[in-house]
């Protein structure tokens, strides 16, 4: 008796394609407009296949958000393994967040523009844990800087939220075809932030934008690769930067 050949459309590759393509649609059109019909047409699969993997579209968004936060947390732990000074850890984290607006663009924009809609559906506790973990990385860096005397601030939480607010909403104004690159913006952000936090330190000049640009270049091997790993998407970004 011959065995049944598994349907590849019901496999993990199709599931991941659904997640990634939905992130693109949400980033471009918003959650309300992004639909199962759009997914099935774009991916060349039936609506039933989409529903087989995700009975409701909010579950697709929840999984996309989970994967996005996993990439951000994973990236920062790699950075912390190779960068020891809290000043440069903070600069690296700001760069990683801003860089994701370019190199993980659909995931970043869909997450930031729709995060208030969630947690509805999916593993709510797991998502909350990841968000808290990412925030803890930032507050841990700030606390280490405060304890070493490098940083001066009054409220740890407010300072962390200020930095997140600076970096997270780059997508609302930065065009990838403008002269200022993600690296330029990150260096300016980090320089301004560090010069403020280190105002009483004699080493503030170490954080001039040109020096931070060189530092960012040293992080290439530990930062997350371009996502999704699609050659046409990467080529489009490179054309906008040319």
N, C-alpha and C positions, 0 to 999 in steps of 0.2 A: 504494500500500500504506500503510495507516494505521499510524502509530507506536504503540508500546506506551506506555500511560499509566503513569507511575511510581506505585508504591504509597506513599502518604504515610506509612503506618505504618512503613515502612523508612527514613524520612528522619531528619534531624538533630533535628527537633522532638520526635518520639517518643522518640528516644534520650535527649534531655535530660530529658524527663518521667520516663523510667524511672530515671534517676540521682537526680533530685530526690525522687521518691516513695519510692525505696528508702532514701534518707537519712532520710526521715520515719519509715519503719517501723523502721529500726535505732535511731533516737533513742528511739522509744517502746517497742520490744519487745526490741531487741538483735539482733545479727547472726544468731544461731542460729535464731531464730524467724522473722525476715523471710524471705520466700520468693518464688519466681517466681509461685506461685499467687496470693499476696496482691497482687503487682504487676499481674498480668493482670486480676484482678477489679476492682481499684481504678481502673485506667486504661481498662478496657473493650477490651482487646486480647488476642490469643491468647498462650498460653505460647510458641508458636513464634516470635511476633514478638519477645518478650523475648529468647529464645535467639538469634535472628538478630543482635541487637545485642550481646548479652553471653552467650557460651557457658556461663559459670559466674558465680554471684552474687558471688564474691569479686572478679571483674573489675569489677562495678558499684561495689563499695565502693572499690576502688582508684581508679577514675576519679572518684568523688565526693570522695575524699580529695585527689586531685590538684587538682581544681577549687577545693576549699575553701582549700587552701594558696595557690593562685594569687590568690584574692581577698584573703587576708590580706597577702601580699607586695605586691600592687598597691596596696592601701590605704595601707600604711606608706610606700611611696615617695612617694605624693602628700602624705602628712603631712610628710615630711622636706623637701619642696619649699617648704612654707609656714611651717614652724616651725624656727627656727634654734638656739635655746638648748637644750643637752642636757637641762637640767632639765625643760623643757616637752616636749621630744621624748619623754622617758621617760614623763611623765604621759600624753601622747597615746597612746603605745603601750599602756600599761596600760588606758586607756579603750577603745581600739579592740578589745583582746582581750576585755574584759568585755562591751562593747557587743554583740559578736558572739553572746554567749549569749542575747541577746534578738532582734536583728535578722537573724541568720543562724542561728537556733536549731537546726533539724534538722541542718544541716551541722556545727555546732559540737559538739553532743552526740554525734552518730554518730562524728565524728572522735575525740573525746576518750575515749569509752568503748570504742572498738574499735581505736585506733591500735596497741596492742600486738600485734594479730593480723596486722598488715601490717609490712613489705612482702612479701606473698605474691601474686604476680600483678601485672599491669600493668607500667608502666615504673618499675622499682624505683629505678634511678639518678636518674631525673627527680624522683621524690618525695623521695629523699634530698637532692638538690640544693636543692629548694625549702625543705625543713625547715632545712637548713644556712644557706640565705640568710636565712630569717626570724630564726634565732638570731643570725646575724652582724649583723643590723640592731640587735638588742638590745645585743649586746656592743660594737658600734660606738658606740652612744649612751653607754654606760657609760664606755668608754675616753675619749671626747671630754670627758665630764664630769670624769673623773679628771685628764686632762692640763691642763684649765683651772683645776683646783683646786676645782671646785664639789663633786665627790664624793670621799668618803673611804671606801675599802674595801680589803680585802687580796687577795681572790681573785676575779678577774673572772668566771670560769665559774660558781663557786658562787653569786655574787651574781645573775647572770643567771638561773640555775635557780631560785633563791629567788623571784624576781619572777614567773617563768613559773608556778611552783607556786602562788603566791598567786592569780593571775588565772585559770588554766586550769580550776580545779575549782569555780568558782562554781556550775556547773550542778548540783553534788551537794547544794547547800543553798539556793540563792536561788530563791524562788518569785516569779513575775512579778506575782502579785496581792498581794504584801506592800507595806507603805507605803514601804520603802526602794527607790528606783529604781536602775536600772543606773548612772545618773549619780551618785547618792549613794554607792553602793558604790565606784565608780571613784575618786571624789574622796577618799573616806576611805582607800582603798588607796594612792593616789598620794601623798596628804598624809603618811601615816605613813612611806612608803618614802622620800620626798624629805627629810623632816625628819630621818630617820636618816642618810641619805647626806650631807646638808648640815649635819649637827650642828655643825660647826665654822664654818659660814658665818653671817655676820650677816644674810643674806637669807632665812633659813628661813621667816619669817612670810609670805613671798610665796606659800607653798604651802598655806595654810589651805584646807579643803574649799570654802568659799564662793567663794574666788577661782578655784579649779580648775574649779568648775561653770561659771563665766563663760567660762573658757578653752575648756572642752569645747564650749560652744555655738558658738564661732567655727570649729569644725572641720567643721561640717555639710556644707559643699560638697566636702570632700575624702574623707570617709569613704565606705565602700561603702554602696550603697542596701540597703534591706530585701531579703532573699533567702530563699526564692524570691519573685519579684515577683507574689505572689498576693494579690488583694484580700481574700479571706476570711480568710487567715492574718493579714494585717495588722490586720484588724478585730478578730480574736480577741485579739491582743496588746493593742490599744487598750482593749478591754473589760476585760481583766485589770488594766490600769493605771488605769482610771477610778475 
